[in-house]
Amino acid sequence: MCNHEPPCPGAEAADHEAARLRAHHPEQGWSLLCNGVLVFEDTGEVLPDGRVVAPHRPVSAKAVAA
């Protein structure tokens, strides 16, 4: 999918969220990355092969201490 240089990380790469945006729809809560990954505002994802990645927001230090 990626046609620019340097190419974006692939959907299987650990840093796949670093790919460039192809489409951004904040009013609907999602973005499509250059590598075909759909990223949602809750940090969930759908990979190009249809696998779903559950939301993975970082846990704040305050929440850990409680």
MIKOLFI-14663 format. One record per residue: residue in three letters; z, y, x of N, C-alpha, C in turn. Coordinates in steps of 0.02 Angstrom, whole numbers, plus 50000, padded with zeros to 5 digits. Each point is the difference from the previous one (the first is absolute). Layout:
<rs>
[r 'ALA', [Z, Y, X], [Z, Y, X], [Z, Y, X]]
...
</rs>
This chain:
<rs>
[r 'MET', [50000, 49940, 50040], [50000, 50060, 49960], [50000, 50063, 50042]]
[r 'CYS', [50033, 49999, 50056], [50009, 50059, 50042], [49937, 50012, 50041]]
[r 'ASN', [49973, 50061, 49995], [49939, 50015, 50037], [50008, 50060, 50046]]
[r 'HIS', [50060, 50017, 50019], [50011, 50055, 50046], [50033, 49975, 50064]]
[r 'GLU', [50002, 50043, 50051], [50029, 49981, 50065], [50060, 50043, 50014]]
[r 'PRO', [50054, 49973, 50026], [50012, 49929, 50007], [50011, 49969, 49931]]
[r 'PRO', [49985, 49936, 49994], [50008, 49967, 49935], [50073, 49996, 49979]]
[r 'CYS', [50011, 50001, 49935], [50068, 49994, 49973], [50026, 49929, 50010]]
[r 'PRO', [50067, 49993, 50001], [50028, 49933, 50004], [49980, 49960, 49938]]
[r 'GLY', [49986, 49936, 50010], [49981, 49957, 49944], [50057, 49988, 49952]]
[r 'ALA', [49984, 49973, 49943], [50050, 49987, 49948], [50053, 49951, 50022]]
[r 'GLU', [49985, 49957, 50048], [50048, 49950, 50024], [50043, 50026, 50057]]
[r 'ALA', [49983, 50058, 50028], [50038, 50028, 50056], [50068, 50025, 49978]]
[r 'ALA', [50048, 49997, 50045], [50068, 50023, 49985], [50000, 50074, 49982]]
[r 'ASP', [49955, 50039, 50029], [49998, 50072, 49986], [49944, 50019, 49951]]
[r 'HIS', [49984, 49955, 49953], [49944, 50011, 49954], [50008, 50064, 49958]]
[r 'GLU', [50061, 50023, 49991], [50011, 50061, 49960], [49977, 50063, 50037]]
[r 'ALA', [49983, 49994, 50064], [49976, 50057, 50040], [49926, 50014, 49989]]
[r 'ALA', [49966, 49959, 49960], [49929, 50011, 49987], [49989, 50065, 49962]]
[r 'ARG', [49941, 50028, 50007], [49983, 50063, 49966], [49993, 49989, 49924]]
[r 'LEU', [50012, 50054, 49963], [49992, 49998, 49928], [49926, 50002, 49981]]
[r 'ARG', [49981, 49959, 49953], [49932, 50002, 49971], [50003, 50034, 49932]]
[r 'ALA', [50054, 49987, 49963], [50010, 50031, 49935], [50074, 50011, 49991]]
[r 'HIS', [50018, 50058, 49972], [50071, 50017, 49991], [50009, 50027, 49929]]
[r 'HIS', [50042, 49967, 49961], [50012, 50019, 49931], [50075, 50006, 49987]]
[r 'PRO', [50032, 50053, 50026], [50072, 50008, 49991], [50021, 50004, 49927]]
[r 'GLU', [49956, 50026, 49957], [50016, 50005, 49929], [50006, 49931, 49968]]
[r 'GLN', [49969, 49950, 50031], [50004, 49931, 49975], [50045, 49957, 50044]]
[r 'GLY', [50021, 50026, 50057], [50048, 49965, 50043], [49971, 49949, 50048]]
[r 'TRP', [49936, 50008, 50019], [49971, 49952, 50046], [49950, 50033, 50047]]
[r 'SER', [49987, 49965, 50056], [49949, 50021, 50048], [49964, 49938, 50026]]
[r 'LEU', [49937, 50007, 50016], [49960, 49947, 50030], [49989, 50018, 50073]]
[r 'LEU', [50018, 49955, 50044], [49991, 50011, 50071], [49932, 49974, 50022]]
[r 'CYS', [49978, 50022, 50058], [49935, 49981, 50027], [49993, 49925, 50011]]
[r 'ASN', [50056, 49965, 50011], [49998, 49929, 50012], [50004, 49959, 49935]]
[r 'GLY', [49996, 50033, 49942], [49999, 49965, 49936], [50068, 49989, 49969]]
[r 'VAL', [50053, 50023, 50031], [50068, 49991, 49974], [50014, 50055, 49948]]
[r 'LEU', [50025, 49979, 49942], [50023, 50047, 49949], [50074, 50012, 50012]]
[r 'VAL', [50020, 50062, 50008], [50070, 50018, 50012], [50025, 50039, 49940]]
[r 'PHE', [50058, 49981, 49975], [50029, 50033, 49942], [50057, 50045, 50021]]
[r 'GLU', [50016, 50050, 49960], [50052, 50049, 50019], [50069, 49967, 50008]]
[r 'ASP', [50011, 49942, 49970], [50064, 49965, 50009], [50001, 49958, 50063]]
[r 'THR', [49948, 50005, 50041], [49988, 49966, 50063], [49978, 49928, 49992]]
[r 'GLY', [49986, 49978, 49939], [49969, 49934, 49990], [49927, 50004, 50020]]
[r 'GLU', [49970, 49942, 50011], [49930, 49998, 50023], [49964, 49941, 49968]]
[r 'VAL', [49934, 50006, 49996], [49957, 49944, 49983], [49950, 49995, 50057]]
[r 'LEU', [49998, 49943, 50034], [49954, 49989, 50055], [49931, 49981, 49973]]
[r 'PRO', [49948, 50008, 50041], [49932, 49986, 49976], [49990, 49929, 49974]]
[r 'ASP', [50039, 49952, 50024], [49993, 49931, 49977], [50040, 49987, 49936]]
[r 'GLY', [50032, 50052, 49972], [50036, 49994, 49937], [50075, 49987, 50007]]
[r 'ARG', [50023, 49989, 50062], [50072, 49990, 50010], [50037, 50065, 49986]]
[r 'VAL', [50059, 49993, 49972], [50042, 50057, 49983], [50057, 50005, 50050]]
[r 'VAL', [50013, 50060, 50024], [50057, 50014, 50044], [50050, 50040, 49960]]
[r 'ALA', [50060, 49974, 49993], [50051, 50034, 49961], [50019, 50067, 50031]]
[r 'PRO', [50024, 50047, 49959], [50022, 50064, 50028], [50049, 49990, 50057]]
[r 'HIS', [49994, 50040, 50051], [50042, 49992, 50060], [50024, 50068, 50026]]
[r 'ARG', [50032, 50035, 49956], [50029, 50065, 50020], [50056, 49988, 50050]]
[r 'PRO', [50005, 50043, 50050], [50055, 49994, 50048], [50068, 50011, 49965]]
[r 'VAL', [50050, 49964, 50023], [50067, 50008, 49973], [50035, 50056, 50039]]
[r 'SER', [50029, 50047, 49964], [50033, 50056, 50034], [50066, 49977, 50030]]
[r 'ALA', [50022, 50034, 50052], [50063, 49984, 50033], [50059, 50005, 49952]]
[r 'LYS', [49996, 50048, 49953], [50052, 50010, 49951], [50007, 49938, 49955]]
[r 'ALA', [49944, 49970, 49980], [50000, 49941, 49957], [50029, 49939, 50037]]
[r 'VAL', [49987, 49996, 50065], [50025, 49944, 50040], [50076, 50004, 50008]]
[r 'ALA', [50026, 50061, 50007], [50072, 50010, 50011], [50040, 49987, 49937]]
[r 'ALA', [49970, 50003, 49942], [50037, 49992, 49937], [50022, 49929, 49987]]
</rs>
